[in-house]
């Protein structure tokens, strides 16, 4: 090894994988948790461990850091069998940030970070300048120097986690393990933590993290390792691991996999249940107005219920377009970034005329897709999904507001969780009297400022 990263850890130059897991089997009593795991992880990789509860993610992490000994097989880190090393030697190879960030002693934050230097010091060794430098770098990288003199028990959960991450960085190991780093954190701290980890990986650190949020894992990780039934169900880039068939097999989940309209990352949307049997499928045709991923979940719900669903007009490449095509739905499209032209609007109008009900998703409205809303306003039965105020989604101004007012006058606002029931009732005639009445809401406030 030669050179240094920004974090002060040695820069590994070996072409071999940093982590090699071979036929790893771990059990507790008669229960087998890991049943022959084989995997390798290259240096400078962010690997996300995903899988259902009880799949063995935490067990694998504990085996990687040497806490658990395997029944058979082994783990090699930087060419060394971690289970043949002393605890101190293993701690110079791998550092761990636990899921539980509780610290019961009144240590100040800097003292906690200084604990990360223990693997590099002899029992009676003096504190060196190199130790100070490592601690200072760790505090700076995690933006925790501001907490240095505060008792760690006074910090929030997200702040404590950053301090424990700083402690692990002070160990200056080539491998960093994190057990559910976003658990119990608000969205701001989740993103802040994973952004920090991504920066560490960019400097050469190798990170393996158990992550329960599949969409965060897909966005931040270079590779995913999907565990199921004690074995590796899939391993590779997020797009190759997060497939609908793999999620169904591993999680027994009905989900749609698409691309996030903003980040472009693989995006997983879980659905409430599977597709209805032919004998249970609902009758009726529904046209959906969406765009930018606002309709994907509704398309799956309505198709699973058995409705004949059409959607559009949508841009080619849109997340909703991908979802519609994956279901084999009737979709009207226009070119990427193009507006709804007269031919597309005519196609939409034909589908609306044929539909028993039109669903307008929580879509953002610009001049390009305003014709979709104009066409929807002519429908006999309209259901509106409002998850954001229309003012937050309106990029046209008074013209779009007038069209949306018309939709609300003639339609009914429903909570997305109640969409299937609302469509069944509407198509079945339960709400025919609402065709010309002011918008009614199910479980939602009636003012427009929500």
C-alpha positions as CSV (number, residue, x, y, z in Angstrom):
1,X,0.0,0.0,0.0
2,X,1.1,3.5,-0.7
3,X,-0.2,7.1,-0.5
4,X,-3.0,8.6,1.6
5,X,-6.6,9.5,1.1
6,X,-8.2,12.7,2.3
7,X,-9.3,10.9,5.4
8,X,-5.8,9.8,6.3
9,X,-6.4,6.1,5.6
10,X,-3.8,4.3,3.6
11,X,-4.7,4.2,-0.1
12,X,-4.9,0.6,-1.2
13,X,-3.4,-0.2,-4.6
14,X,-3.8,-3.9,-4.9
15,X,-5.9,-5.1,-7.9
16,X,-7.5,-7.9,-5.8
17,X,-10.9,-7.3,-4.1
18,X,-10.6,-5.7,-0.7
19,X,-13.3,-8.1,0.7
20,X,-13.6,-11.8,-0.2
21,X,-16.4,-13.9,1.3
22,X,-16.2,-17.6,0.6
23,X,-18.8,-20.2,1.4
24,X,-19.7,-18.3,4.6
25,X,-22.1,-20.3,6.8
26,X,-23.3,-18.9,10.1
27,X,-26.0,-20.4,12.4
28,X,-27.4,-20.1,15.9
29,X,-28.2,-23.4,17.4
30,X,-30.4,-25.3,14.9
31,X,-31.2,-22.1,12.9
32,X,-29.0,-21.4,9.8
33,X,-28.8,-17.6,9.1
34,X,-26.2,-17.5,6.4
35,X,-26.2,-20.6,4.2
36,X,-23.0,-20.4,2.1
37,X,-22.4,-16.8,1.1
38,X,-20.0,-16.0,-1.7
39,X,-19.2,-12.4,-2.7
40,X,-16.3,-10.0,-3.3
41,X,-16.2,-6.2,-2.9
42,X,-13.6,-4.0,-4.6
43,X,-11.9,-1.1,-3.0
44,X,-13.6,2.2,-3.2
45,X,-17.1,0.6,-3.5
46,X,-20.3,1.5,-1.6
47,X,-22.1,-1.8,-1.3
48,X,-25.7,-1.9,0.1
49,X,-26.9,-5.0,1.9
50,X,-30.7,-5.3,1.3
51,X,-33.2,-8.0,2.0
52,X,-36.3,-8.7,4.2
53,X,-36.1,-8.8,8.0
54,X,-34.3,-11.8,9.2
55,X,-32.4,-12.3,5.9
56,X,-29.0,-12.1,7.7
57,X,-27.8,-8.5,7.0
58,X,-26.7,-7.7,10.5
59,X,-25.3,-11.2,10.9
60,X,-23.2,-10.7,7.8
61,X,-21.9,-7.4,9.1
62,X,-21.0,-8.9,12.5
63,X,-19.2,-11.7,10.7
64,X,-17.3,-9.3,8.5
65,X,-15.9,-7.4,11.5
66,X,-14.9,-10.6,13.3
67,X,-17.5,-10.4,16.1
68,X,-19.1,-13.6,15.0
69,X,-17.2,-16.7,13.9
70,X,-18.5,-18.7,10.9
71,X,-19.4,-22.3,11.1
72,X,-17.7,-22.8,7.8
73,X,-16.1,-20.6,5.2
74,X,-14.3,-17.3,5.9
75,X,-13.9,-13.6,5.3
76,X,-10.7,-12.1,4.0
77,X,-10.1,-8.3,4.2
78,X,-7.1,-6.9,2.4
79,X,-5.8,-10.5,2.0
80,X,-6.1,-11.4,5.7
81,X,-8.5,-13.8,7.3
82,X,-10.3,-11.6,9.8
83,X,-11.2,-14.5,12.1
84,X,-7.5,-15.4,12.7
85,X,-6.6,-11.9,13.8
86,X,-6.6,-10.4,17.3
87,X,-9.4,-8.0,18.0
88,X,-7.0,-5.0,17.8
89,X,-5.6,-6.2,14.5
90,X,-9.1,-6.7,13.0
91,X,-10.0,-3.3,14.2
92,X,-7.2,-1.8,12.1
93,X,-8.9,-3.4,9.0
94,X,-12.6,-2.8,9.7
95,X,-14.6,-0.2,11.6
96,X,-18.3,-0.4,12.4
97,X,-21.0,2.2,13.0
98,X,-23.8,0.4,14.9
99,X,-27.5,0.9,14.4
100,X,-28.0,1.8,18.1
101,X,-26.2,5.1,18.7
102,X,-27.0,5.2,22.5
103,X,-24.1,6.1,24.7
104,X,-24.8,5.9,28.4
105,X,-21.6,7.6,29.7
106,X,-21.2,11.4,29.8
107,X,-18.2,11.5,27.5
108,X,-17.7,14.6,25.4
109,X,-17.9,14.0,21.7
110,X,-14.1,14.4,21.1
111,X,-13.4,11.7,23.7
112,X,-15.7,9.4,21.9
113,X,-14.0,10.0,18.6
114,X,-10.6,9.5,20.3
115,X,-11.7,6.0,21.2
116,X,-11.2,5.2,17.5
117,X,-7.5,5.4,17.9
118,X,-7.3,2.5,20.4
119,X,-6.5,-0.1,17.7
120,X,-3.4,1.9,16.8
121,X,-2.0,2.3,20.3
122,X,-0.2,-0.1,22.6
123,X,-1.6,-0.7,26.1
124,X,0.7,1.9,27.6
125,X,1.4,3.9,24.5
126,X,1.4,7.7,24.7
127,X,-0.9,9.9,22.7
128,X,0.9,10.9,19.5
129,X,0.5,13.8,17.1
130,X,-0.7,11.3,14.5
131,X,-3.6,10.4,16.8
132,X,-4.5,14.1,17.2
133,X,-4.4,14.5,13.4
134,X,-6.6,11.5,12.8
135,X,-9.2,12.7,15.3
136,X,-9.2,16.3,13.9
137,X,-9.6,14.9,10.3
138,X,-12.6,12.8,11.5
139,X,-14.3,15.7,13.2
140,X,-13.9,17.9,10.2
141,X,-15.1,15.3,7.7
142,X,-18.2,14.6,9.7
143,X,-18.8,18.3,10.7
144,X,-18.8,17.4,14.4
145,X,-16.1,19.6,15.6
146,X,-18.9,21.9,16.9
147,X,-19.9,19.2,19.3
148,X,-16.4,18.3,20.5
149,X,-16.8,19.6,24.0
150,X,-20.5,18.7,24.5
151,X,-21.5,15.5,26.3
152,X,-22.6,13.0,23.7
153,X,-25.8,12.3,25.7
154,X,-27.0,15.8,24.9
155,X,-26.8,15.3,21.1
156,X,-29.7,14.3,18.9
157,X,-29.8,10.9,17.2
158,X,-28.5,12.2,13.9
159,X,-25.7,14.2,15.7
160,X,-24.7,11.1,17.7
161,X,-24.5,9.0,14.6
162,X,-22.1,11.5,13.0
163,X,-19.9,11.4,16.1
164,X,-19.9,7.6,16.0
165,X,-19.1,7.8,12.3
166,X,-16.2,10.2,13.2
167,X,-15.0,7.6,15.7
168,X,-14.9,5.0,13.0
169,X,-13.1,7.3,10.6
170,X,-10.5,7.9,13.3
171,X,-9.7,4.2,13.2
172,X,-8.4,4.8,9.6
173,X,-9.4,1.4,8.3
174,X,-9.8,0.4,4.7
175,X,-13.3,-1.0,5.3
176,X,-16.3,0.7,7.0
177,X,-19.4,-1.1,8.0
178,X,-22.7,0.6,8.8
179,X,-25.8,-1.2,10.3
180,X,-29.0,0.6,9.1
181,X,-27.4,4.1,9.1
182,X,-30.7,5.8,8.2
183,X,-32.9,4.0,10.8
184,X,-34.8,6.3,13.1
185,X,-33.4,9.4,11.4
186,X,-35.5,12.2,9.8
187,X,-35.1,12.7,6.0
188,X,-32.6,15.5,6.4
189,X,-30.2,13.4,8.5
190,X,-30.7,10.4,6.3
191,X,-29.6,12.4,3.2
192,X,-26.8,14.1,5.1
193,X,-25.4,10.7,6.4
194,X,-25.5,9.0,3.0
195,X,-24.0,12.1,1.2
196,X,-21.2,12.0,3.7
197,X,-20.6,8.3,3.1
198,X,-20.6,8.8,-0.7
199,X,-17.9,11.4,-0.3
200,X,-15.8,9.0,1.8
201,X,-16.1,6.4,-0.9
202,X,-15.0,8.9,-3.5
203,X,-11.7,9.2,-1.5
204,X,-11.1,5.5,-1.6
205,X,-13.0,4.2,1.4
206,X,-14.8,0.9,1.0
207,X,-18.3,0.9,2.7
208,X,-20.7,-1.9,3.3
209,X,-24.0,-0.8,4.8
210,X,-27.2,-2.6,5.6
211,X,-30.0,-0.3,4.3
212,X,-33.7,-1.0,4.6
213,X,-34.8,1.8,2.3
214,X,-34.5,0.4,-1.2
215,X,-34.8,3.7,-2.9
216,X,-32.0,5.3,-0.8
217,X,-29.9,2.2,-1.4
218,X,-30.5,2.5,-5.2
219,X,-29.6,6.2,-5.2
220,X,-26.4,6.1,-3.2
221,X,-24.9,2.6,-3.5
222,X,-22.6,1.4,-6.3
223,X,-23.7,-2.1,-5.9
224,X,-26.4,-4.0,-4.0
225,X,-26.3,-7.4,-2.4
226,X,-29.7,-8.9,-1.9
227,X,-30.0,-11.5,0.8
228,X,-32.9,-13.9,1.0
229,X,-33.3,-17.2,2.8
230,X,-29.7,-17.1,4.0
231,X,-28.2,-16.8,0.5
232,X,-27.3,-14.2,-2.1
233,X,-30.4,-13.7,-4.3
234,X,-28.7,-11.0,-6.5
235,X,-25.5,-9.0,-6.5
236,X,-24.6,-6.1,-8.8
237,X,-25.5,-2.6,-9.8
238,X,-28.9,-1.4,-8.4
239,X,-30.7,-1.7,-11.8
240,X,-29.7,-5.4,-12.1
241,X,-30.7,-6.2,-8.5
242,X,-33.9,-4.3,-8.0
243,X,-36.1,-6.0,-10.5
244,X,-39.8,-6.7,-10.0
245,X,-39.2,-10.5,-10.1
246,X,-36.3,-10.3,-7.6
247,X,-38.4,-8.2,-5.2
248,X,-41.3,-10.6,-5.5
249,X,-39.1,-13.6,-4.8
250,X,-37.2,-12.0,-1.9
251,X,-39.8,-9.8,-0.2
252,X,-43.0,-11.5,-1.4
253,X,-43.9,-8.0,-2.5
254,X,-45.9,-6.6,-5.4
255,X,-43.9,-3.7,-6.6
256,X,-43.1,-1.6,-9.6
257,X,-39.6,-0.7,-10.5
258,X,-39.1,2.5,-12.6
259,X,-36.7,5.5,-12.8
260,X,-37.1,8.4,-10.5
261,X,-38.0,11.5,-12.6
262,X,-35.6,13.8,-10.8
263,X,-32.6,11.7,-9.9
264,X,-32.8,9.1,-12.6
265,X,-32.1,6.4,-10.0
266,X,-33.9,3.1,-9.9
267,X,-37.1,3.7,-7.9
268,X,-39.3,1.0,-6.2
269,X,-43.0,1.6,-5.5
270,X,-44.6,-1.1,-3.3
271,X,-48.2,-1.9,-4.1
272,X,-50.9,-3.1,-1.7
273,X,-51.6,-6.5,-3.2
274,X,-51.3,-8.6,-6.3
275,X,-53.3,-8.5,-9.5
276,X,-56.9,-9.7,-9.2
277,X,-57.8,-13.1,-10.6
278,X,-59.8,-13.0,-13.8
279,X,-63.0,-13.9,-12.0
280,X,-62.5,-11.0,-9.6
281,X,-61.4,-8.3,-12.1
282,X,-63.5,-5.1,-12.1
283,X,-65.3,-4.0,-15.2
284,X,-64.9,-0.6,-16.6
285,X,-62.4,1.7,-18.4
286,X,-60.4,4.3,-16.7
287,X,-58.2,7.0,-18.3
288,X,-55.4,8.5,-16.1
289,X,-53.7,11.9,-16.5
290,X,-50.3,11.9,-15.0
291,X,-46.6,12.6,-15.7
292,X,-43.3,12.8,-13.9
293,X,-44.0,9.6,-11.9
294,X,-47.2,10.9,-10.2
295,X,-49.4,8.2,-11.8
296,X,-47.2,5.1,-11.7
297,X,-48.6,3.7,-8.4
298,X,-52.2,4.5,-9.4
299,X,-51.6,2.7,-12.8
300,X,-50.6,-0.5,-11.0
301,X,-53.4,-0.3,-8.4
302,X,-56.0,0.2,-11.1
303,X,-54.6,-2.5,-13.4
304,X,-54.3,-4.9,-10.4
305,X,-58.0,-4.3,-9.7
306,X,-58.9,-5.3,-13.2
307,X,-59.8,-2.1,-14.9
308,X,-59.1,-1.4,-18.6
309,X,-56.6,1.5,-18.1
310,X,-55.3,4.0,-20.6
311,X,-53.0,6.9,-19.8
312,X,-51.5,10.0,-21.4
313,X,-50.4,12.0,-23.1
314,X,-46.9,11.4,-21.6
315,X,-43.4,12.1,-22.8
316,X,-41.3,9.2,-24.0
317,X,-38.9,8.3,-21.2
318,X,-41.2,9.5,-18.4
319,X,-41.4,7.3,-15.4
320,X,-45.2,6.9,-15.9
321,X,-44.6,5.9,-19.5
322,X,-42.3,3.2,-18.3
323,X,-44.8,2.0,-15.7
324,X,-47.6,1.9,-18.3
325,X,-45.5,0.0,-20.8
326,X,-44.4,-2.5,-18.2
327,X,-48.1,-3.3,-17.6
328,X,-49.0,-3.4,-21.2
329,X,-51.4,-0.4,-20.9
330,X,-52.8,1.8,-23.6
331,X,-50.5,4.9,-23.5
332,X,-50.5,8.0,-25.6
333,X,-47.0,9.5,-25.9
334,X,-45.2,12.5,-27.4
335,X,-41.5,13.0,-27.9
336,X,-39.2,13.7,-24.8
337,X,-39.7,17.3,-23.6
338,X,-42.4,18.0,-26.2
339,X,-45.8,19.3,-25.5
340,X,-49.1,17.7,-26.2
341,X,-49.6,18.3,-29.9
342,X,-53.1,18.3,-31.7
343,X,-52.7,14.7,-32.7
344,X,-51.9,13.5,-29.2
345,X,-54.7,15.6,-27.7
346,X,-57.2,14.1,-30.2
347,X,-56.0,10.6,-29.1
348,X,-56.4,11.5,-25.4
349,X,-59.9,12.9,-26.1
350,X,-60.9,9.6,-27.8
351,X,-59.8,7.7,-24.8
352,X,-61.6,10.0,-22.4
353,X,-64.8,9.7,-24.4
354,X,-64.5,5.9,-24.1
355,X,-63.7,6.0,-20.4
356,X,-66.1,5.4,-17.6
357,X,-63.9,7.5,-15.3
358,X,-60.9,9.9,-15.6
359,X,-58.3,10.0,-12.8
360,X,-56.1,13.2,-12.6
361,X,-53.0,12.5,-10.6
362,X,-51.1,15.1,-8.5
363,X,-49.3,16.2,-11.7
364,X,-47.3,19.4,-12.2
365,X,-48.8,21.5,-14.9
366,X,-47.0,23.5,-17.6
367,X,-48.0,24.7,-21.0
368,X,-46.9,21.4,-22.6
369,X,-49.4,19.2,-20.7
370,X,-52.2,21.7,-20.0
371,X,-54.1,20.1,-23.0
372,X,-54.4,16.9,-20.9
373,X,-56.3,18.8,-18.2
374,X,-58.5,20.6,-20.7
375,X,-59.4,17.2,-22.2
376,X,-60.0,15.7,-18.8
377,X,-62.4,18.6,-17.9
378,X,-64.9,17.3,-20.5
379,X,-65.2,13.9,-18.9
380,X,-68.5,12.8,-17.2
381,X,-66.8,11.3,-14.2
382,X,-63.6,12.9,-12.7
383,X,-61.5,11.8,-9.7
384,X,-58.7,14.2,-8.6
385,X,-55.8,13.2,-6.4
386,X,-54.3,16.1,-4.5
387,X,-51.2,15.5,-2.5
388,X,-49.9,19.0,-2.9
389,X,-51.7,22.4,-3.3
390,X,-52.4,23.1,-7.0
391,X,-50.6,26.4,-6.6
392,X,-47.3,24.4,-5.9
393,X,-47.8,22.5,-9.1
394,X,-49.0,25.3,-11.4
395,X,-46.4,26.6,-13.8
396,X,-48.8,28.3,-16.2
397,X,-50.7,30.7,-14.0
398,X,-54.4,31.8,-14.2
399,X,-55.1,29.8,-17.3
400,X,-54.2,26.5,-15.7
401,X,-56.0,27.6,-12.5
402,X,-59.2,28.2,-14.4
403,X,-59.0,24.7,-16.0
404,X,-58.3,23.1,-12.6
405,X,-61.2,25.0,-11.1
406,X,-63.4,23.4,-13.7
407,X,-62.1,20.0,-12.9
408,X,-62.8,20.5,-9.2
409,X,-66.3,21.8,-9.9
410,X,-67.1,18.7,-11.9
411,X,-65.1,16.1,-10.1
412,X,-64.4,14.6,-6.7
413,X,-61.1,14.7,-4.7
414,X,-60.1,11.4,-3.3
415,X,-57.2,10.3,-1.1
416,X,-54.8,8.1,-3.0
417,X,-55.2,5.3,-0.5
418,X,-58.9,5.2,-1.4
419,X,-58.5,5.5,-5.2
420,X,-59.5,1.9,-6.1
421,X,-62.6,2.0,-4.0
422,X,-63.5,5.4,-5.4
423,X,-63.1,4.2,-9.0
424,X,-65.2,1.0,-8.3
425,X,-68.0,3.1,-6.8
426,X,-67.8,5.7,-9.6
427,X,-67.8,3.2,-12.5
428,X,-70.5,1.3,-10.7
429,X,-72.7,4.4,-10.6
430,X,-72.6,5.1,-6.9
431,X,-71.3,8.6,-7.6
432,X,-73.1,9.5,-10.8
433,X,-74.9,12.3,-9.0
434,X,-71.5,14.0,-8.5
435,X,-71.0,14.6,-12.2
436,X,-72.1,18.3,-12.0
437,X,-71.7,19.0,-8.3
438,X,-68.8,20.8,-6.5
439,X,-65.8,18.7,-5.7
440,X,-66.2,16.4,-2.6
441,X,-63.3,15.0,-0.6
442,X,-63.0,11.7,1.2
443,X,-61.2,12.5,4.5
444,X,-59.6,15.7,3.1
445,X,-60.2,19.4,4.0
446,X,-62.4,21.3,1.6
447,X,-60.3,24.5,1.3
448,X,-57.8,24.9,-1.6
449,X,-54.9,25.8,0.7
450,X,-54.1,22.3,1.8
